[in-house]
Amino acid sequence: MTSLTMPTQPSREERPKQPGAATGATNPVGEPGQASGVETMSIAGALNAALRDALAADPRVVVFGEDVGPLGGVFRVTDKLSAEFGADRVWDAPLAESGIVGTAIGMAMSGMRPVVEMQFDAFSYPALEQVFSHLAKMRNRTRGRVELPLVIRIPYGGGIGGVEHHSDSSEAYWAHTPGLTVVTPSNAQDAYHLMRGAIDSDDPVIVFEPKRRYWAKCEVDRAEAAAPMNRARVLVEGTDATLLAYGPTVDVALEAAQLGAEEELSLEVIDLRTLSPFDDETVSESVRKTSRAAVIHEAQQFGGYGAEVAARVTERNFYYLDAPILRVTGFDVPYPAPKLEEYFLPTAERVLAAMDRWEW
């Protein structure tokens, strides 16, 4: 019987130096593709810049998926990358998500650093077997001998008038799987740095991109030292309750905090940023200060990501809590038709109404 040998990978000493790794370091100004200064970018533009800088900095980085080549992707996140780097670095894949991820796994095992796109959230489901059975387990299966530096990009969530299969929030499936890091930016600055950190990671990273926020703009400093990938961020300080949000619902939490302030309610807002691993330290510090918390996400409530957050927060902070953890989420129905999605998605008004159930 012929024995199988695992492909060898370059040692850490042999690899090109990778700026912007998950430790929080970023490219110094002057590296290939790295711009200096502060720019105003949309989330889509920041992701495009991160991919461009990564492609320029490391020849092992490749980008592929459905329509990501000449078209630049459905949301133009990969716009002009194929023209700039050539079809051997950025190319269109067949309409076969399982094949896309399976191919990328083999490439990552052989020392490359692929970045693949699942065109829409629900389109990723055919690839889940590849992810659950191989991508998430390979490093553990080989006792650390085989690294999987692979990034899967997933536009997710509603708010764009998309029909079914185009508006799912499936983050709980991925975050539930050991071996995967799952991140989701809510602004352009984080989009750039989380993507660079994901590409530089030696383990698989799933980047959930809130599609209805793609065109939201803010200032981005590509040379700034990034916050570590596995840390949440306090966006608004408060004393009465903690709002835990991520991706598309961060704006909902910020609006709720603003409306709450008009009613003399002081709400602290935390952007989780990384769904797995979870930043227990930052969240617990906030909840122990405010004694109340609510989790906001677009996905259906039953078995959703918020259930895990509520359980973790309760287990670690039970004696500090004055009230049960609330979940403000989508409803337990399939994602509705475009004309009805405004009733399905969480709003700031729903967040404040949920808090009325507490006995203050």
FENFENBEL-V670561 format. One record per run of one state. SS is the DSSP state (H for helix, E for strand, - for the rest). FROM is the first residue (numbers start at 1). TO is the last residue. Records with the same first field share a line. If there is no record, write none. Layout:
BEGIN
SS: FROM-TO + FROM-TO
END
This chain:
BEGIN
-: 1-37 + 58-60 + 66-80 + 86-89 + 93-96 + 110-112 + 119-120 + 136-137 + 142-150 + 157-170 + 176-180 + 184-187 + 201-204 + 214-216 + 222-232 + 237-240 + 246-246 + 263-266 + 272-273 + 277-279 + 291-292 + 301-304 + 321-325 + 331-337 + 345-347 + 356-360
E: 38-42 + 61-65 + 90-92 + 113-118 + 151-156 + 181-183 + 205-210 + 217-221 + 233-236 + 241-245 + 267-271 + 274-276 + 293-300 + 326-330
H: 43-57 + 81-85 + 97-109 + 121-135 + 138-141 + 171-175 + 188-200 + 211-213 + 247-262 + 280-290 + 305-320 + 338-344 + 348-355
END
